[in-house]
Amino acid sequence: MQKITKYVLLDILRNRFMIAYTLLLLLISFSLFMLEDSTAKALLGLMNVVLFIIPLVSLVFSTIYLYNASEFVELMLSQPIRRRVLLTRMYGGLAFSFFVAMFVGLGIPVLLYAPSLQGLLLVAVGSMLSLIFSALALLASVITRDKARGIGVALLLWVYFAFVFDGLVLLVLFQFADYPLETPMIALTMMNPVDLSRIFLLLQVDMAAMLGFTGAVFQKYFSGISGQLISAAVLLMWVFIPLWLSIRKFNKRDL
């Protein structure tokens, strides 16, 4: 079964888009570190790349790749291979390829210019977001057979997590301003991996002024090691829940 993961991994790493994506990350990372006068400013610039570009690329590329691999999936399922095993192996190949791209494009510059805890956490969060949005892409491709619709669902997910969610949070704040909202804000923050990652990273560099209301609440109640553990646990749930739902849907799917 490891041959499936190896095949997917090598196939993706040879893909021109993945090579261009890795080189783009490498170029952006080195440019920020060389142009900024401090590593802290460069890390803040890279944080925007981690929070917006990486989820978008992970979603779109994974969705397109999974749809293009439909014939390969049908061929593998004609063999005595369980559907759950095939899907998890394909996801493993996708996830590891994005990890390689992250390490080369972002990890190497960070290790050279900012080998600190903040830099390592930035790379770790970027890798985690790649895993999360690859899992969401897997779920989108399993839910619908139509490629255009699946890509549309993936793009809508990115727009929602990157932009729409913050607007909904502000709407809730304005509508229920007279009520205590600390606990609901914590729950809402955990429902968006991008927002949770942003707050987690800003907490590490002590940028309280940039956190906003949800970040200030999170800093108040979950500062220190407890906040880090809770953030990591919730982000891991964002990987496993979409993957579990994808496996359940794929097992019932009529090929």
Disulfide bonds with the S-S distance in Angstrom:
none
